[in-house]
């Protein structure tokens, strides 16, 4: 505990100084041994929905490569990725549950997270402890308007009381007023929820954020975390970063993003980044620029996972005082819970 953590202009800050209270020491014990190495994989270009605002199709990422159909090549690829050091496979698309054999190729070899719209239930006899993240855009009426189906009630029925499921609620100017309604329904179903902010890649009318609206979003996310702490998996520091697009006085953008694919990262100087991170298309060869779309303007990117990673890779910068370090630990613990490296 007395290891020197950081030297400042006037003093030496030790780990003991940073872990000044019981809650900080608890969080540190939870996360101190974590070495998460993530990459993202498009399982398929196909989907069983066409959702208004989906960046995958609006940026035509479904057209950059064709699905690899040979399952033996998926198996070989996953083994190579494991050898490369990946220990957290994040499966997206398209809709991954359309091709469970490809999902299983990952699941057999490493911890796997499957992002889904929730229409197809992941069979738990085949994937007993695979993390499932369900995309959510509002209540049933709102989902039907944006997605063509009442997907929320369908997924709630599929996954009630499932310990390895959470909802990813993408907040827009049009669904913020529903946040408590859906959070309560998720709580009552014995599930969890996490929030992120919408990036208007398609320039949809009514989906752009004003400064006043973003401030309202932060206040509402903070309120939900306070009212439903056993249901909402989040952090007020994460909310602040998400809304302000600033980290310890530095502005978000291409020069700061930690989630640029290694093979696409020609930035000089190199920022702090995720070790070995790549984002693969479904041909297992083509590599996307980053964790979102190849066409998104980095300055206006609101991706929650990228903002979490931004905090996490800047550990040393948060070791100047106990409050900053506690903020870093909260976000790191939140990330680890969302991928079930530590329990809820």
PLY file of the C-alpha trace (Angstrom):
ply
format ascii 1.0
element vertex 344
property float x
property float y
property float z
element edge 343
property int vertex1
property int vertex2
end_header
0.00 0.00 0.00
2.96 2.38 0.49
4.23 2.06 -3.07
4.96 5.44 -4.65
2.17 6.15 -7.10
2.89 9.59 -8.53
5.24 12.47 -7.97
3.81 15.99 -8.10
5.60 19.32 -8.07
5.36 19.71 -4.32
4.99 16.22 -2.92
5.08 12.48 -3.49
1.67 10.84 -3.61
1.59 7.21 -2.49
-0.98 4.55 -3.16
-1.86 4.70 0.53
-2.66 8.41 0.09
-4.90 7.65 -2.91
-6.79 4.88 -1.14
-7.83 7.06 1.76
-11.23 5.51 2.49
-12.76 2.06 2.73
-14.76 2.36 -0.51
-11.62 3.26 -2.47
-9.75 0.29 -1.01
-12.66 -2.01 -1.90
-12.70 -0.83 -5.53
-8.93 -1.14 -5.84
-9.00 -4.74 -4.61
-11.70 -5.50 -7.20
-9.82 -4.13 -10.19
-6.09 -4.19 -9.42
-5.42 -7.46 -11.24
-7.56 -6.80 -14.31
-5.80 -6.98 -17.66
-8.60 -6.70 -20.20
-7.57 -6.79 -23.88
-10.60 -6.13 -26.07
-11.27 -6.18 -29.80
-14.49 -5.84 -31.78
-15.82 -8.23 -34.41
-18.67 -7.93 -36.91
-20.29 -11.36 -36.84
-22.39 -10.60 -39.92
-23.56 -7.79 -42.17
-27.16 -9.01 -41.92
-29.77 -7.84 -39.45
-33.39 -8.70 -38.70
-34.22 -5.02 -38.14
-33.52 -1.68 -39.81
-33.37 0.84 -36.98
-33.49 4.57 -37.53
-30.12 5.92 -36.47
-28.09 2.69 -36.72
-24.52 3.71 -37.61
-23.64 0.30 -39.04
-25.93 0.76 -42.01
-25.88 4.56 -42.23
-22.09 4.45 -42.72
-22.41 1.46 -45.10
-20.14 -0.72 -43.00
-22.25 -3.63 -44.20
-20.81 -3.07 -47.69
-17.08 -2.98 -46.98
-16.71 -6.77 -46.83
-18.63 -9.99 -47.37
-19.39 -12.41 -44.56
-16.94 -15.27 -44.21
-19.17 -18.35 -44.29
-16.64 -21.10 -43.58
-16.98 -21.80 -39.85
-13.57 -23.49 -39.74
-11.98 -20.18 -40.75
-13.82 -18.47 -37.91
-12.43 -21.07 -35.52
-8.88 -20.53 -36.81
-9.26 -16.77 -36.64
-10.41 -16.82 -33.01
-7.45 -18.97 -32.01
-5.13 -16.46 -33.69
-6.82 -13.58 -31.89
-6.39 -15.35 -28.56
-2.72 -15.87 -29.35
-2.52 -12.15 -30.18
-3.54 -11.47 -26.59
-7.26 -10.72 -26.93
-9.22 -11.85 -23.88
-12.48 -9.94 -24.40
-14.33 -10.48 -27.68
-17.03 -7.89 -28.35
-19.40 -9.22 -31.01
-21.53 -6.82 -33.01
-22.88 -6.57 -36.55
-25.42 -6.75 -38.04
-27.20 -9.04 -35.63
-24.84 -11.67 -34.14
-27.61 -14.03 -32.98
-28.44 -14.79 -36.63
-25.22 -16.85 -36.74
-24.75 -18.55 -33.40
-22.13 -20.92 -34.78
-19.85 -17.90 -35.35
-20.65 -16.61 -31.87
-19.79 -20.02 -30.45
-16.40 -19.95 -32.18
-15.48 -17.06 -29.91
-17.27 -18.29 -26.82
-15.35 -21.58 -26.80
-12.01 -19.77 -26.59
-12.37 -16.51 -24.63
-14.75 -14.31 -22.62
-17.36 -13.09 -25.09
-19.85 -10.22 -25.14
-22.71 -10.36 -27.63
-24.51 -7.15 -28.60
-28.04 -7.82 -29.82
-31.41 -6.22 -30.45
-32.93 -8.95 -28.27
-35.40 -10.46 -30.75
-33.62 -13.83 -30.85
-33.00 -15.35 -27.44
-29.47 -16.56 -26.79
-29.85 -20.23 -25.76
-28.46 -20.54 -22.26
-27.87 -24.27 -22.55
-25.33 -23.40 -25.25
-24.01 -20.10 -23.83
-24.62 -20.34 -20.06
-22.52 -17.37 -18.96
-22.00 -15.28 -22.09
-22.60 -11.58 -21.51
-25.46 -10.20 -23.59
-25.98 -6.48 -24.15
-29.39 -5.50 -25.53
-29.73 -2.26 -27.46
-32.65 -0.13 -26.33
-34.13 3.07 -27.76
-37.21 3.62 -25.58
-40.48 2.06 -24.50
-42.38 -0.34 -26.77
-44.21 2.40 -28.66
-40.99 4.30 -29.33
-39.13 1.12 -30.31
-41.89 0.25 -32.76
-41.59 3.69 -34.32
-37.80 3.53 -34.71
-37.30 -0.22 -35.24
-40.56 -1.50 -36.66
-41.27 -3.85 -33.75
-41.96 -3.73 -30.02
-38.59 -5.23 -29.25
-38.41 -4.13 -25.60
-41.20 -6.37 -24.30
-39.88 -9.27 -26.40
-36.40 -9.06 -24.91
-37.74 -8.56 -21.38
-39.66 -11.82 -21.73
-36.59 -13.60 -23.11
-34.18 -12.60 -20.37
-36.07 -11.99 -17.12
-33.74 -12.43 -14.12
-30.78 -13.36 -16.32
-27.58 -12.46 -14.45
-25.58 -12.10 -17.66
-27.71 -9.48 -19.40
-27.93 -5.71 -19.39
-29.67 -3.12 -21.54
-27.71 -0.39 -23.30
-30.08 2.57 -23.43
-29.05 5.06 -26.10
-30.39 8.42 -25.00
-31.70 10.82 -27.65
-33.50 14.17 -27.37
-36.70 12.20 -28.10
-36.48 9.48 -25.44
-34.95 11.14 -22.39
-38.40 11.50 -20.82
-38.80 7.70 -20.97
-35.61 6.90 -19.06
-37.24 6.27 -15.69
-40.10 4.27 -17.20
-37.75 1.83 -18.93
-35.34 1.72 -15.98
-38.17 0.66 -13.66
-39.33 -2.05 -16.08
-35.80 -3.38 -16.31
-35.46 -3.33 -12.53
-38.73 -5.21 -12.15
-37.48 -7.85 -14.62
-34.39 -8.42 -12.47
-32.01 -6.95 -15.07
-29.52 -4.08 -15.35
-29.24 -0.95 -17.50
-26.39 1.23 -18.72
-26.70 4.56 -20.53
-24.95 6.16 -23.46
-25.57 9.18 -25.67
-26.72 9.13 -29.30
-24.39 10.25 -32.12
-26.46 11.62 -35.01
-24.57 10.01 -37.90
-27.62 10.04 -40.16
-28.46 13.72 -39.48
-31.95 12.72 -38.41
-34.25 15.67 -37.69
-34.77 16.18 -33.99
-31.80 14.05 -32.92
-29.13 16.74 -32.53
-28.14 17.89 -29.07
-28.20 21.41 -27.69
-25.98 22.35 -24.75
-29.05 22.71 -22.51
-30.33 19.27 -23.50
-26.99 17.60 -22.76
-26.92 19.22 -19.32
-30.41 17.82 -18.71
-29.19 14.36 -19.76
-26.38 14.41 -17.20
-28.74 15.48 -14.43
-31.20 12.73 -15.38
-28.53 10.00 -15.55
-27.21 11.09 -12.15
-30.76 11.00 -10.76
-31.36 7.47 -12.08
-28.08 6.24 -10.59
-29.04 7.70 -7.21
-32.60 6.31 -7.28
-31.84 2.85 -8.71
-28.23 2.01 -7.73
-28.82 -1.74 -7.90
-30.17 -1.51 -11.46
-28.16 1.27 -13.11
-24.55 0.28 -13.84
-22.85 3.62 -14.24
-20.73 6.38 -12.72
-21.28 10.12 -12.35
-17.75 10.75 -13.58
-18.56 8.77 -16.72
-21.69 10.90 -17.16
-19.59 14.06 -16.88
-17.05 12.86 -19.47
-19.85 11.77 -21.79
-21.54 15.17 -21.69
-18.53 17.51 -21.54
-16.27 15.63 -23.98
-13.34 16.62 -21.79
-10.93 14.61 -19.66
-8.82 16.45 -17.09
-8.92 19.58 -19.25
-8.23 17.80 -22.56
-10.74 17.89 -25.43
-12.11 14.71 -26.99
-11.29 13.98 -30.64
-9.18 11.91 -33.04
-6.00 12.90 -31.22
-7.33 11.44 -27.95
-9.48 8.42 -28.89
-8.09 5.18 -27.40
-10.29 2.93 -29.59
-8.66 3.36 -33.00
-7.73 0.07 -34.65
-4.03 -0.64 -34.34
-3.57 -1.15 -38.09
-5.25 2.21 -38.82
-3.47 4.25 -36.18
-0.95 6.56 -37.82
-1.22 9.32 -35.23
1.99 11.07 -34.25
2.48 11.43 -31.38
0.57 8.36 -30.26
-1.99 8.96 -27.49
-2.76 6.52 -24.72
-4.69 3.70 -26.43
-6.17 0.25 -25.90
-3.44 -2.34 -26.25
-3.75 -4.26 -29.51
-7.30 -3.08 -30.21
-8.72 -3.93 -33.65
-12.22 -3.73 -35.14
-12.75 -6.48 -37.72
-15.34 -6.73 -40.47
-17.15 -10.02 -41.03
-14.68 -11.24 -43.67
-12.11 -11.58 -40.83
-9.64 -9.50 -42.85
-10.96 -5.96 -43.32
-10.30 -3.67 -40.39
-12.54 -0.74 -39.53
-11.00 2.56 -38.45
-12.32 2.48 -34.88
-14.91 1.07 -32.52
-17.80 2.88 -34.23
-18.20 3.91 -37.88
-15.57 4.68 -40.49
-17.33 7.94 -41.38
-18.21 9.38 -37.98
-16.82 12.81 -37.07
-14.64 12.14 -34.03
-15.41 15.55 -32.53
-19.11 14.70 -32.26
-18.73 11.02 -31.31
-20.72 10.20 -28.18
-19.77 6.53 -27.96
-19.92 5.46 -24.34
-17.42 2.60 -24.55
-14.85 4.88 -26.16
-15.29 7.43 -23.38
-14.93 4.72 -20.73
-11.76 3.51 -22.40
-10.47 7.10 -22.57
-10.67 7.27 -18.79
-9.20 3.82 -18.26
-6.07 4.23 -20.40
-5.28 7.47 -18.57
-4.75 5.84 -15.20
-1.56 7.68 -14.32
-3.13 11.05 -15.10
-5.79 10.27 -12.47
-3.23 9.51 -9.75
-2.65 13.10 -8.66
-5.16 13.04 -5.81
-7.65 10.67 -4.12
-10.72 12.13 -5.83
-9.37 11.75 -9.38
-8.14 8.24 -8.64
-11.50 7.26 -7.18
-13.18 8.54 -10.36
-10.82 6.38 -12.43
-11.56 3.33 -10.29
-15.33 3.86 -10.54
-15.21 3.87 -14.34
-12.86 0.89 -14.47
-15.06 -1.09 -12.08
-18.12 -0.16 -14.15
-16.45 -1.41 -17.34
-15.43 -4.66 -15.63
-18.99 -5.22 -14.41
-20.48 -4.62 -17.85
-18.31 -7.42 -19.22
-18.64 -9.48 -16.01
-14.97 -9.62 -15.13
-16.33 -8.83 -11.68
-19.90 -9.55 -10.51
-22.66 -6.95 -10.33
0 1
1 2
2 3
3 4
4 5
5 6
6 7
7 8
8 9
9 10
10 11
11 12
12 13
13 14
14 15
15 16
16 17
17 18
18 19
19 20
20 21
21 22
22 23
23 24
24 25
25 26
26 27
27 28
28 29
29 30
30 31
31 32
32 33
33 34
34 35
35 36
36 37
37 38
38 39
39 40
40 41
41 42
42 43
43 44
44 45
45 46
46 47
47 48
48 49
49 50
50 51
51 52
52 53
53 54
54 55
55 56
56 57
57 58
58 59
59 60
60 61
61 62
62 63
63 64
64 65
65 66
66 67
67 68
68 69
69 70
70 71
71 72
72 73
73 74
74 75
75 76
76 77
77 78
78 79
79 80
80 81
81 82
82 83
83 84
84 85
85 86
86 87
87 88
88 89
89 90
90 91
91 92
92 93
93 94
94 95
95 96
96 97
97 98
98 99
99 100
100 101
101 102
102 103
103 104
104 105
105 106
106 107
107 108
108 109
109 110
110 111
111 112
112 113
113 114
114 115
115 116
116 117
117 118
118 119
119 120
120 121
121 122
122 123
123 124
124 125
125 126
126 127
127 128
128 129
129 130
130 131
131 132
132 133
133 134
134 135
135 136
136 137
137 138
138 139
139 140
140 141
141 142
142 143
143 144
144 145
145 146
146 147
147 148
148 149
149 150
150 151
151 152
152 153
153 154
154 155
155 156
156 157
157 158
158 159
159 160
160 161
161 162
162 163
163 164
164 165
165 166
166 167
167 168
168 169
169 170
170 171
171 172
172 173
173 174
174 175
175 176
176 177
177 178
178 179
179 180
180 181
181 182
182 183
183 184
184 185
185 186
186 187
187 188
188 189
189 190
190 191
191 192
192 193
193 194
194 195
195 196
196 197
197 198
198 199
199 200
200 201
201 202
202 203
203 204
204 205
205 206
206 207
207 208
208 209
209 210
210 211
211 212
212 213
213 214
214 215
215 216
216 217
217 218
218 219
219 220
220 221
221 222
222 223
223 224
224 225
225 226
226 227
227 228
228 229
229 230
230 231
231 232
232 233
233 234
234 235
235 236
236 237
237 238
238 239
239 240
240 241
241 242
242 243
243 244
244 245
245 246
246 247
247 248
248 249
249 250
250 251
251 252
252 253
253 254
254 255
255 256
256 257
257 258
258 259
259 260
260 261
261 262
262 263
263 264
264 265
265 266
266 267
267 268
268 269
269 270
270 271
271 272
272 273
273 274
274 275
275 276
276 277
277 278
278 279
279 280
280 281
281 282
282 283
283 284
284 285
285 286
286 287
287 288
288 289
289 290
290 291
291 292
292 293
293 294
294 295
295 296
296 297
297 298
298 299
299 300
300 301
301 302
302 303
303 304
304 305
305 306
306 307
307 308
308 309
309 310
310 311
311 312
312 313
313 314
314 315
315 316
316 317
317 318
318 319
319 320
320 321
321 322
322 323
323 324
324 325
325 326
326 327
327 328
328 329
329 330
330 331
331 332
332 333
333 334
334 335
335 336
336 337
337 338
338 339
339 340
340 341
341 342
342 343
